[in-house]
Amino acid sequence: MSTRPELVAHHRAITGKAVARLRRNGQLPAVVYGHGHASEALVVDAREFDQLRRHTGRNALVDLKVDDERAQPVMVYGVQEHPVTRRPLHVDFFLVKMTEEMTVDVPVVMNGESYAVSKLGGTLLHLLDTVKVRALPADVPSALELDVTPLETFEAMLHVSDLQVPERITIVTDADEPLARVQPPRVEEVPVAAEEVVEVAPEGEEAAEAAGETEGAPAE
């Protein structure tokens, strides 16, 4: 018996801009495809899907039951979100075969404390957010961890080969691909004011001589 969570869906005839009405009624547009299965338009309850996401991570496996059909294992393959509210707008379900490996993108999560960040004031840079892995559907992780403790200097860098990879998972992304480094703090240069040249007017005898030379000068 499957221990995967189950999600109920229904066939959807509404497409295009009209799906906005579905969202207003608490329904979430979706599609399911994969393994020769033609893309099929569905709709799921938005609240139920939200609860599902709260209890499962990325690349979660779900038993999707469409109307009266037999439930089938699918992966939550992609979720389109509103750019401001982050509310789901559309979800893609990918049909999987539990005995067949698949290649998916898995997020990289940074763990640990970098000396170059905590003591030297640098900024941790994530150079790659996800890596591609190949595994059976049940073995696909929701994320892979990267320990950033070795980043003790601004010259240090971590690569895909530094990831903590569970058994039965093959990393497809190049092992030499950089994942993280620490950027030195910016040093703001204080602008140096240019020296002002001040012309001093002649005083005393020098002023009188200057005036006399001016007055006695021949007119042209």
FENCOR-V744751 format. One record per helix or strand. SS is the DSSP state (h for helix, s for strand). FROM is the first residue (numbers start at 1). TO is the last residue. If there is no record, write none. Layout:
ss,from,to
SS,FROM,TO
SS,FROM,TO
//
This chain:
ss,from,to
s,5,11
h,16,24
s,27,34
s,37,45
h,46,55
s,61,66
s,72,81
s,88,95
s,101,111
h,115,118
s,123,126
s,130,136
h,137,139
s,143,147
s,157,159
h,160,162
s,164,164
s,170,171
s,178,183
h,204,215
//
